[in-house]
Amino acid sequence: MADLKLQRNFGIAAHIDAGKTTTTERILRYTGMIHKIGEVHDGGATTDWMEQEKERGITITSAAVSCQWNFPTSKGQATPDTKKYSFNIIDTPGHVDFTVEVERSMRVLDGLIALFSAVDGVEPQSETVWRQANRYGVPRIGFVNKMDRSGADFLNVVKQVREMLGSKAVPLQLPIGAEDNFKGVVDLIKMKGIIWHVETEGMTFDEIDVPADMLEEAKDFRAQLVEAVAEYDDNLMEKFFDNPDSITEDEIHEAIRKATIDLSIVPMMCGSSFKNKGVQTALDAVCRYLPSPVDIPDTVGTNPATGEEETRKADPKAPFAALAFKIMTDPFVGRLAFFRVYSGHLDAGSYVLNVRSGKKERISRIMKMFANKQNPIDFIEAGDIGAAVGFKEIKTGDTLCEEKHPIALENMFIPEPVIAIAVEPKTQVDVDKMGMAIAKLVEEDPTLRVNTDEDTGQTILRGMGELHLEIIIDRMRREFKVDVNQGAPQVAYKEAFTQTVEHRETLKKQTGGRGKFADIIFEIGPADEEWMKENAGKNFQFVNDIFGGSIPREFVPAIQKGFETSMTTGVLANYPMEHMKIRVFDGSYHDVDSDSMSFELCAKAGFREAGRKAKPVLLEPIMRVEVLTPDQYMGDVTGDINRRRGILEGMDSRNNLQVIKAKVPLSEMFGYVTQLRSLTSGRATSTMEFSHYSPAPNNIAEEVIAKVKGKAATA
């Protein structure tokens, strides 16, 4: 049994191109897991193993790797008190289309290295990642990468983290030189300089005195650092006011650790991963400041039988509880379920309970993952991350636990897809293959949804963006050898009611023998504001106000099911409904002819009839767009956003570029990147992520509804 205090489960997350995969590659080299550094631009990075990742130079799927790090070391050498720390690291994608990969990683990690580019600072996806880390309360260290690049400014990035992300960013280092002259850093805790050796790939370094021209600045920043963490140690606070020089390094380290785990500060470091500078000090900081599984609060869940809250301690002797956070299909071993163990011990070949399905699952083999390679292990214990093989039915977000001690752990937040494409198999041979491919892809990716267009019979794939769906189609062709025709991207519209109306629906069918009878009186309309706040992620508010037995209790679930299933196809243009409330308060039944099916059918018919009176509107997805452009193109870019029905929300300047923030309907954003390139001679860049749904203007809504009806007529 490994010492849990020496275990670190952390991720590396950031905006596109901040250097996440390059940093992961350096970590694997320094920890001895690989002997040759693979570069992203050459398609040789260990964690970018998919063909599409190698070709595009981007990370698409989060990859888990395990390694060990000797800490503390002195000048790159082991010391008598060196201990071996075990790391589980997840390298996550930066592109917003694959944001669920970051989301599910955050759910199971204890800490995070948040990477920032020293040139670009806090970018849109940095903000998204930060919000995700806040959602799960993940302590983090900031690492400002690319210090060797032109325009690098460490302290400016620290300032942006404070102002734009609202976090107390505290520098632990100051860079010695910048851009081409970036040589090393001043350690503000030791008050020593570190200069890395280029010839040893940064494996070794020299310790020097703080350069004379930086001494005053270093003293000033050290005082700020001590002041920021002094409240975490009364002894430190006294020393700070009496004699700041008497504060020891260990006292500062301990206070930083407490403040980091408490989410009160974000320690900031800097380096250049590509030039092999600074990654080792970041790994030392992971050991020093990020929590081990025993430092985080006990995991909270609910007992599925009683609904009462229960906790699980990070202890191998406690009852087993784990969360499956990712499903992957491997061509050699089949389906893999990645899971994080929160408590207990699990042997390969033993059974666990899947709380969602209520069934037992046999975990025939347990693997430690190294990107797309697996290393079998005999057992896994609390605090570790592994992959299971041999299960029948495990999905993303399932809780696996001991049968005698069931517990349901909190699931993760899954964003809603906003874009759709129609696909159809090219030949008869591809029909079955396509069904299997889509089933496997949907199992792997919870943001990919599939449904059949009832009018045209086409299969509709819905995802997070154009790139997301492009990768899915590419994977279908390569991995599953399915040839498909695809339609143009479509917007995933929704519908919503704007008024509450009362309606009575009666179902009467006599066909000789036993008939069908159901009668319900209900209100239909938009969900209550309060209810939506309390039930984030839920869409259907059902209120049962039937009293006096006008409808028997056993038929109520059928009524609820009838309304809920109807929500998938709205009354305007068959788009899914958003936030609907149904209040059933009266009705009647027949002793012989009434049954559950009758009430379900009655509810479905009532939804269609009453829905037309509840003033339905078409909702369109609105995207949060950020454009970085040189000054001279500002007018062209803002004019183009206005033409796309965009609402400008603010302008800012960042590193001699103008930052334009706007909210723009997704339907107007297809092909935007190409248009932006031509407007700005290829010098502007943009990012886009989903913001919210908003009612579409009348002319747009009429156009969309007419198109849907026209398609139905020709089908």
C-alpha positions in Angstrom: 0.0 0.0 0.0 1.5 3.3 -1.1 1.5 6.2 1.3 -1.6 8.3 0.2 0.2 11.5 1.4 2.6 11.0 -1.5 -0.1 10.6 -4.1 -1.1 13.5 -6.4 -3.9 13.5 -8.9 -3.7 16.6 -11.0 -4.6 17.9 -14.4 -3.1 20.4 -16.9 -5.6 22.7 -18.4 -5.5 26.0 -20.4 -6.5 27.8 -23.5 -5.6 26.4 -26.9 -1.8 26.5 -27.6 -0.7 27.5 -24.1 1.6 24.4 -24.1 -0.3 21.8 -22.1 0.8 18.8 -24.1 4.4 20.1 -24.4 4.5 20.5 -20.6 3.1 17.0 -20.0 5.8 15.6 -22.4 8.5 17.3 -20.3 7.1 15.9 -17.1 7.2 12.4 -18.6 10.8 12.9 -19.6 11.9 14.3 -16.2 10.1 11.4 -14.4 11.9 8.9 -16.5 8.8 7.5 -18.3 10.1 8.4 -21.8 13.6 8.9 -23.0 13.0 11.1 -26.0 10.9 14.2 -25.9 8.1 14.1 -28.6 6.9 17.5 -29.9 3.3 18.4 -30.7 4.2 20.0 -34.0 6.0 16.8 -35.2 3.0 14.6 -34.1 5.2 12.8 -31.6 3.7 13.7 -28.3 2.9 10.7 -26.0 -0.5 11.9 -24.9 -1.7 13.0 -28.4 -2.0 9.4 -29.7 -5.1 9.7 -31.9 -4.4 10.1 -35.7 -6.5 13.3 -35.7 -4.5 14.8 -32.9 -1.2 14.1 -34.6 -2.4 15.6 -37.9 -3.9 18.7 -36.4 -1.5 19.3 -33.6 -4.3 19.7 -31.1 -5.5 17.6 -28.1 -9.0 16.1 -28.6 -9.3 13.5 -25.9 -8.0 13.8 -22.3 -5.1 11.4 -21.7 -4.2 9.9 -18.3 -0.5 9.1 -17.5 1.0 7.8 -14.3 4.6 8.5 -13.2 6.8 9.1 -10.1 8.9 12.1 -9.0 11.6 12.3 -6.5 11.2 15.2 -4.1 13.0 17.0 -2.6 16.0 17.1 -4.8 19.0 19.4 -4.7 20.4 20.8 -7.9 18.7 17.9 -9.7 20.2 15.2 -7.4 18.4 13.0 -4.8 19.0 13.9 -1.1 18.7 11.6 2.0 15.2 12.8 2.7 14.0 12.4 -0.9 10.6 10.6 -1.2 9.0 9.1 -4.3 5.7 10.9 -5.1 3.2 9.1 -7.4 1.4 11.2 -10.0 -1.7 10.6 -12.0 -1.7 13.3 -14.6 -4.5 14.2 -17.1 -3.6 16.3 -20.1 -6.8 18.0 -21.3 -7.8 19.6 -24.6 -7.9 23.4 -24.9 -10.5 23.7 -27.7 -13.9 24.6 -26.4 -15.6 21.9 -28.6 -14.0 19.3 -26.3 -14.8 21.1 -23.0 -16.5 18.0 -21.6 -13.1 16.3 -21.5 -11.9 19.1 -19.1 -15.2 19.0 -17.2 -15.0 15.2 -16.4 -11.3 15.5 -15.5 -12.0 18.3 -13.1 -14.7 16.2 -11.4 -12.1 13.5 -10.4 -8.9 15.5 -9.9 -7.6 16.9 -6.6 -5.5 19.7 -8.1 -4.7 21.5 -11.3 -1.8 23.2 -13.0 -3.4 26.1 -14.9 -1.2 27.1 -17.8 -1.1 30.6 -19.2 0.9 31.9 -22.2 3.3 34.6 -21.1 2.4 36.5 -24.3 -1.4 36.1 -24.5 -2.2 36.0 -20.7 -5.7 35.1 -19.7 -7.6 34.0 -22.8 -11.3 33.0 -23.2 -10.8 29.3 -22.6 -8.6 30.1 -19.6 -11.8 31.6 -18.1 -13.9 28.6 -18.9 -11.3 26.2 -17.3 -11.2 28.5 -14.3 -15.0 28.4 -13.9 -14.9 24.6 -14.2 -12.2 24.4 -11.5 -14.3 26.7 -9.3 -17.4 24.4 -9.8 -15.6 21.4 -8.3 -13.5 23.4 -5.8 -10.1 22.3 -7.3 -7.0 23.9 -5.8 -4.6 25.2 -8.5 -1.1 26.4 -9.3 -0.6 28.9 -12.1 2.3 28.3 -14.5 3.1 31.0 -17.0 4.6 29.3 -20.0 6.4 30.6 -23.1 8.6 33.0 -21.2 11.1 32.8 -24.1 8.7 34.3 -26.6 8.6 37.9 -27.8 6.3 40.0 -25.7 6.4 37.7 -22.6 5.4 39.5 -19.4 5.1 37.3 -16.2 3.8 40.0 -13.9 1.2 41.2 -16.4 -0.2 37.7 -16.5 -0.3 37.6 -12.7 -2.2 40.9 -12.7 -4.7 39.5 -15.3 -5.3 36.4 -13.2 -6.2 38.7 -10.3 -8.4 41.0 -12.2 -10.0 38.8 -14.9 -10.3 35.6 -12.9 -10.9 37.2 -9.5 -8.2 35.1 -7.8 -5.5 36.1 -5.4 -2.5 35.3 -7.6 0.7 35.4 -5.7 4.1 35.1 -7.5 6.6 32.5 -6.0 9.2 33.5 -8.5 10.4 36.3 -10.6 11.9 35.7 -14.1 15.6 36.4 -14.7 15.5 38.0 -18.2 12.6 37.6 -20.6 12.1 36.7 -24.3 15.4 35.6 -25.8 17.3 36.4 -22.6 15.1 34.3 -20.3 17.7 32.3 -18.3 16.0 31.3 -15.0 14.0 32.5 -12.1 14.5 34.0 -8.6 13.0 31.8 -5.9 11.2 34.3 -3.6 11.1 31.8 -0.7 14.8 30.8 -0.8 15.8 34.2 -2.1 18.1 32.4 -4.5 18.4 32.4 -8.3 18.0 29.3 -10.4 19.7 29.0 -13.9 18.9 25.9 -15.9 21.5 24.1 -18.0 20.4 23.9 -21.6 22.8 21.0 -22.4 21.0 18.7 -19.9 17.5 19.5 -21.2 17.0 21.5 -18.0 17.6 18.4 -15.9 20.3 20.2 -13.8 20.7 23.8 -12.7 22.9 26.2 -10.9 21.9 28.1 -7.8 23.1 31.7 -7.8 22.7 34.8 -5.6 19.8 37.0 -6.5 21.1 39.4 -9.3 21.9 42.8 -7.7 19.6 44.7 -10.0 16.7 42.5 -8.9 17.3 42.4 -5.2 15.0 45.3 -4.1 12.1 44.0 -6.4 12.6 40.4 -5.0 12.5 41.6 -1.4 9.3 43.6 -2.1 7.6 40.6 -3.7 8.8 38.2 -0.9 7.2 40.6 1.6 3.9 40.5 -0.4 4.0 36.7 -0.5 4.6 36.3 3.2 1.8 38.8 3.9 -0.6 37.0 1.6 -0.2 33.7 3.5 0.6 34.9 7.1 -3.0 34.6 8.2 -2.7 30.8 7.8 -0.2 30.6 10.6 -0.4 32.7 13.8 3.3 32.2 14.5 4.1 33.4 11.0 1.9 36.5 11.5 3.8 37.4 14.7 7.2 37.0 13.0 6.0 39.0 10.0 5.3 42.0 12.2 8.3 41.5 14.7 11.1 40.3 12.5 10.3 39.2 8.9 13.8 37.9 8.4 13.3 35.2 11.1 10.6 33.4 9.0 11.9 30.0 7.9 11.4 28.5 4.4 9.4 25.6 5.9 7.0 27.9 7.6 6.3 29.7 4.3 5.9 26.4 2.4 3.4 25.2 5.0 1.4 28.4 4.9 1.3 28.4 1.1 0.1 24.8 1.1 -2.8 25.6 3.5 -3.8 28.7 1.6 -3.7 26.9 -1.8 -5.8 23.9 -0.6 -8.2 26.4 0.9 -8.5 28.1 -2.5 -7.5 31.4 -1.0 -4.4 31.9 -3.1 -3.0 30.7 -6.5 0.8 30.4 -6.4 2.2 31.6 -9.7 5.4 30.3 -11.3 6.9 30.7 -14.7 9.1 29.0 -17.3 9.4 27.7 -20.9 8.3 24.1 -21.3 9.6 24.0 -24.9 13.0 25.2 -23.8 13.0 22.8 -20.8 13.0 25.5 -18.2 10.8 25.6 -15.1 8.9 22.4 -15.3 10.8 20.7 -12.5 10.2 23.5 -10.1 6.5 23.2 -11.0 6.6 19.5 -10.1 8.2 20.4 -6.8 5.3 22.8 -6.2 2.8 20.1 -7.0 4.4 18.0 -4.2 4.6 20.9 -1.9 1.3 22.7 -2.4 -1.4 20.6 -4.1 -3.5 18.3 -2.0 -3.1 14.5 -1.7 -6.3 12.4 -1.5 -6.2 12.6 2.3 -6.0 16.4 2.3 -9.3 16.9 0.4 -12.7 16.8 2.3 -14.4 13.4 2.5 -16.4 12.5 -0.6 -20.1 13.1 -0.1 -22.8 11.0 -1.7 -26.3 9.8 -1.0 -27.6 6.4 0.0 -29.8 5.2 -2.9 -32.1 3.3 -0.6 -32.8 6.0 2.0 -31.8 9.2 0.2 -29.7 10.3 3.2 -26.3 11.9 2.8 -23.2 9.7 3.4 -19.5 10.3 3.3 -16.5 8.1 2.2 -13.0 8.6 3.6 -9.9 8.2 1.4 -9.0 5.0 3.2 -8.4 1.6 1.6 -10.1 -0.1 4.6 -13.4 1.9 4.0 -16.2 0.5 1.8 -15.3 0.7 -1.9 -16.7 3.7 -3.9 -15.5 5.0 -7.3 -16.8 7.2 -10.1 -16.5 6.2 -13.7 -15.7 9.4 -15.6 -14.8 8.3 -19.1 -15.5 5.4 -21.4 -13.1 4.6 -24.2 -13.1 1.9 -26.9 -9.6 0.3 -27.5 -9.1 -1.9 -30.6 -7.2 -4.5 -28.6 -8.8 -4.7 -25.1 -12.3 -3.5 -26.0 -14.2 -1.1 -23.8 -12.4 0.7 -21.0 -14.0 2.6 -18.1 -11.7 5.1 -16.5 -12.6 5.5 -12.8 -11.4 7.4 -9.7 -11.4 5.4 -6.5 -12.5 7.5 -3.5 -12.5 4.8 -0.9 -11.8 1.2 -0.3 -9.9 -1.5 -2.2 -10.8 -3.4 -5.4 -9.2 -6.6 -6.7 -9.2 -7.5 -10.3 -11.9 -10.2 -11.0 -14.2 -9.0 -8.2 -17.8 -7.6 -8.5 -19.0 -4.1 -7.9 -22.5 -2.6 -7.8 -23.4 0.0 -10.5 -25.8 2.3 -8.6 -27.5 3.7 -11.7 -28.5 0.3 -13.2 -28.8 -1.5 -9.9 -26.8 -4.4 -11.4 -23.6 -6.1 -10.4 -20.6 -5.7 -12.7 -17.6 -7.9 -12.8 -14.3 -6.0 -13.2 -12.2 -8.7 -14.9 -9.0 -6.6 -15.2 -7.8 -3.3 -13.8 -5.3 -1.2 -15.8 -3.0 1.7 -15.1 -3.2 4.0 -18.2 -0.3 5.5 -20.0 -2.0 7.5 -22.8 -3.3 4.7 -25.0 -1.2 1.9 -23.5 -2.4 -0.2 -20.6 -0.4 -1.8 -17.8 -2.4 -4.5 -15.9 -2.4 -4.3 -12.1 -3.8 -6.7 -9.5 -5.8 -4.2 -7.4 -6.5 -0.6 -7.0 -7.1 1.5 -3.8 -8.5 4.7 -2.5 -7.0 7.9 -4.1 -5.9 6.2 -7.3 -7.2 6.5 -10.9 -7.3 3.4 -13.2 -9.3 1.8 -16.0 -11.6 -1.3 -15.8 -12.1 -3.9 -18.5 -14.7 -6.7 -18.7 -17.9 -4.8 -17.6 -21.2 -5.1 -19.4 -22.9 -1.7 -19.0 -21.1 1.2 -17.4 -21.7 4.8 -18.6 -19.9 8.1 -17.9 -20.9 9.4 -14.4 -21.8 6.0 -13.0 -21.0 5.2 -9.3 -19.4 1.9 -8.7 -19.4 0.7 -5.1 -19.6 -2.3 -2.7 -22.9 -4.0 -2.8 -23.4 -4.1 1.0 -22.6 -0.3 1.2 -24.3 1.4 -1.7 -23.7 5.1 -2.3 -24.5 7.4 -5.3 -21.7 10.0 -5.9 -22.5 13.4 -7.5 -22.4 13.2 -11.3 -20.7 15.8 -13.5 -22.1 18.7 -15.4 -22.6 17.9 -19.1 -23.1 20.9 -21.4 -25.9 20.8 -24.0 -25.0 20.4 -27.7 -25.7 23.4 -29.9 -25.0 22.3 -33.5 -26.3 19.4 -35.6 -25.6 17.6 -38.8 -27.6 15.0 -40.7 -25.7 11.8 -41.7 -26.8 8.8 -43.7 -24.9 5.7 -44.8 -23.6 5.6 -48.4 -24.3 1.9 -49.0 -26.5 -0.8 -47.5 -23.3 -2.4 -46.0 -22.7 0.9 -44.1 -26.2 0.9 -42.4 -25.4 -1.6 -39.6 -21.8 -0.4 -39.3 -23.0 3.2 -38.8 -25.4 2.2 -36.0 -22.6 0.4 -34.2 -20.1 3.3 -34.7 -22.6 5.9 -33.4 -23.5 3.7 -30.4 -19.8 3.5 -29.4 -19.1 7.2 -30.0 -22.1 8.3 -28.0 -21.0 6.0 -25.1 -17.5 7.6 -25.2 -18.7 11.2 -25.5 -21.6 12.4 -23.4 -21.9 15.7 -25.4 -22.6 13.8 -28.6 -26.4 13.2 -28.9 -28.2 11.3 -31.7 -31.8 11.2 -32.8 -33.8 10.4 -36.0 -35.6 13.1 -37.9 -39.2 11.7 -38.0 -40.0 13.5 -41.2 -36.9 12.6 -43.3 -35.7 9.5 -41.6 -32.2 10.9 -41.4 -29.9 10.4 -38.4 -29.1 13.7 -36.7 -25.9 14.0 -34.8 -25.7 16.9 -32.3 -22.5 18.2 -30.8 -20.6 21.1 -29.3 -19.3 22.8 -32.5 -18.2 22.3 -36.1 -14.8 20.9 -35.2 -16.4 18.4 -32.7 -18.7 17.0 -35.4 -15.9 17.0 -38.0 -13.8 14.9 -35.7 -16.7 12.5 -35.1 -17.3 12.0 -38.8 -13.6 11.5 -39.4 -13.5 8.9 -36.6 -16.5 7.0 -38.1 -14.6 6.8 -41.4 -11.2 5.8 -40.0 -11.9 3.7 -36.9 -15.2 2.1 -37.9 -14.7 2.1 -41.7 -18.2 3.7 -42.2 -18.8 5.7 -45.4 -21.4 8.4 -44.7 -22.9 11.4 -46.6 -23.3 14.4 -44.4 -25.5 17.5 -44.6 -24.6 21.1 -43.9 -24.3 22.0 -40.2 -27.6 23.0 -38.6 -28.4 25.0 -35.5 -29.8 23.1 -32.6 -32.8 25.3 -31.9 -35.2 24.8 -28.9 -38.7 25.8 -28.1 -40.2 27.3 -25.0 -43.6 28.4 -23.7 -44.1 32.0 -22.7 -47.5 31.8 -21.1 -49.3 29.5 -18.7 -52.7 28.1 -19.9 -55.3 25.8 -18.5 -56.5 22.8 -20.6 -58.7 19.8 -20.3 -57.9 16.7 -22.4 -60.1 13.7 -22.6 -59.3 10.4 -24.4 -62.2 8.1 -25.3 -61.8 5.1 -27.5 -64.3 2.3 -27.9 -63.3 -0.5 -30.2 -65.5 -3.3 -29.0 -64.5 -4.9 -25.7 -62.3 -2.9 -23.4 -61.8 0.7 -24.5 -59.5 3.5 -23.4 -60.5 6.4 -21.2 -58.5 9.1 -19.5 -59.4 12.7 -18.5 -56.9 15.3 -17.2 -57.2 19.0 -16.4 -53.8 20.7 -16.2 -51.8 23.9 -16.5 -48.9 24.1 -19.0 -46.4 26.9 -19.3 -42.8 27.9 -18.5 -41.0 26.6 -15.4 -40.8 28.8 -12.3 -37.7 31.0 -12.0 -37.0 29.7 -8.4 -37.3 26.1 -9.5 -34.8 26.6 -12.3 -32.3 28.1 -10.0 -32.6 25.2 -7.5 -32.7 22.5 -10.2 -29.9 23.5 -12.6 -29.6 21.0 -15.4 -33.2 19.9 -15.1 -35.8 20.8 -17.7 -39.2 19.5 -16.6 -41.1 20.8 -13.5 -44.1 18.5 -12.7 -46.5 19.4 -9.9 -49.1 16.9 -8.8 -52.0 18.9 -7.2 -54.6 16.1 -7.6 -56.6 15.5 -4.4 -59.7 13.6 -3.5 -58.8 10.7 -5.7 -60.2 12.2 -9.0 -57.3 10.3 -10.7 -55.8 7.3 -8.9 -52.3 7.7 -7.6 -50.9 4.8 -9.8 -51.7 6.7 -13.0 -49.8 9.9 -12.1 -46.3 8.5 -13.2 -47.9 7.7 -16.6 -49.2 11.3 -16.9 -45.7 12.6 -16.0 -44.0 10.3 -18.5 -46.5 11.3 -21.3 -45.6 15.0 -20.8 -41.9 14.4 -20.4 -41.5 12.3 -23.5 -43.5 14.9 -25.5 -40.9 17.5 -24.7 -38.5 16.0 -27.3 -40.6 17.4 -30.1 -42.1 20.8 -29.6 -45.3 22.2 -31.1 -43.8 24.8 -33.4 -41.1 23.0 -35.4 -40.5 19.7 -33.6 -37.5 21.1 -31.7 -36.9 20.0 -28.0 -38.7 22.0 -25.3 -36.8 24.1 -22.8 -37.9 24.4 -19.1 -41.6 23.4 -19.1 -43.9 23.2 -16.1 -47.0 21.0 -15.9 -49.4 21.3 -13.0 -52.1 18.5 -13.0 -54.9 19.3 -10.6 -58.1 17.4 -11.6 -59.5 14.9 -14.0 -61.5 11.7 -14.0 -61.2 8.0 -14.8 -63.2 4.9 -15.7 -63.0 1.8 -13.5 -62.7 -0.6 -16.5 -61.4 1.4 -19.4 -58.7 3.5 -17.7 -55.1 2.3 -17.4 -51.6 3.8 -17.4 -51.3 3.7 -21.2 -54.5 5.7 -21.6 -53.3 8.4 -19.3 -49.9 8.5 -21.0 -51.5 8.9 -24.4 -53.9 11.5 -23.0 -51.0 13.6 -21.7 -49.2 13.4 -25.1 -52.4 14.6 -26.9 -52.9 17.3 -24.2 -49.4 18.6 -24.7 -49.9 19.1 -28.4 -53.3 20.8 -28.0 -52.5 23.0 -25.1 -49.0 23.8 -26.3 -50.3 25.8 -29.2 -52.2 28.1 -26.8 -49.2 28.6 -24.5 -47.6 31.1 -26.9 -44.5 29.0 -27.9 -41.4 30.7 -29.1 -38.3 29.5 -31.0 -35.1 29.7 -29.0 -31.7 30.0 -30.7 -28.3 29.4 -29.2 -26.2 32.5 -28.6 -22.5 32.2 -28.5 -19.9 34.2 -26.5 -17.4 35.4 -29.1 -14.0 37.0 -28.5 -11.9 38.3 -31.3 -8.2 39.5 -31.1 -7.4 41.9 -33.9 -4.8 44.5 -34.8 -6.1 48.1 -34.4 -6.4 48.8 -38.1 -9.1 46.1 -38.6 -11.3 47.1 -35.6 -14.0 48.8 -37.7 -14.2 46.0 -40.2 -14.5 43.3 -37.5 -17.1 45.2 -35.4 -19.1 46.0 -38.5 -19.1 42.3 -39.5 -20.2 41.3 -36.0 -23.1 43.8 -36.2 -24.2 42.4 -39.6 -24.3 39.0 -37.9 -26.9 40.3 -35.3 -24.2 40.4 -32.7 -24.3 42.5 -29.6 -20.9 44.1 -28.6 -20.2 43.7 -24.9 -16.9 45.4 -24.5 -13.5 46.2 -26.0 -10.1 45.9 -24.4 -6.5 46.0 -25.4 -4.1 43.1 -24.8 -0.4 43.1 -26.1 -1.0 45.7 -28.8 -4.1 43.9 -30.0 -7.7 44.9 -29.6 -10.0 42.4 -27.8 -13.6 42.5 -29.0 -16.2 40.7 -26.9 -19.7 40.0 -28.3 -22.7 37.7 -28.1 -23.7 36.4 -31.5 -26.4 33.9 -32.6 -24.8 30.6 -33.7 -26.8 30.6 -37.0 -24.8 33.6 -38.1 -21.4 32.2 -37.2 -20.9 29.4 -39.7 -17.8 30.0 -41.8 -16.8 32.9 -39.5 -13.2 32.0 -39.2 -12.6 32.1 -43.0 -14.4 35.4 -43.2 -12.4 36.9 -40.3 -9.1 35.8 -42.0 -10.0 37.5 -45.3 -11.1 40.7 -43.4 -7.9 41.0 -41.5 -5.3 39.4 -43.9 -5.1 36.4 -41.6 -3.9 38.5 -38.6 -7.0 38.2 -36.3 -8.0 35.1 -34.2 -11.3 34.3 -32.6 -12.8 31.9 -30.0 -16.4 31.0 -29.5 -18.3 29.1 -26.8 -21.9 28.6 -25.9 -23.5 31.3 -23.7 -27.3 30.8 -23.5 -30.5 30.3 -25.4 -32.6 33.4 -26.4 -35.9 33.9 -28.3 -35.2 34.2 -32.1 -36.5 37.3 -33.9 -39.9 36.8 -35.6 -38.5 36.8 -39.2 -35.8 34.2 -38.3 -38.3 32.0 -36.4 -40.8 32.1 -39.3 -38.1 31.1 -41.8 -36.9 28.2 -39.6 -40.5 26.9 -39.0 -41.3 27.2 -42.8 -38.2 25.2 -43.7 -39.1 22.4 -41.2 -42.6 22.3 -42.5 -41.4 22.3 -46.1 -39.1 19.4 -45.3 -41.9 17.4 -43.7 -44.1 18.0 -46.7 -41.6 16.7 -49.2 -40.6 13.7 -47.0 
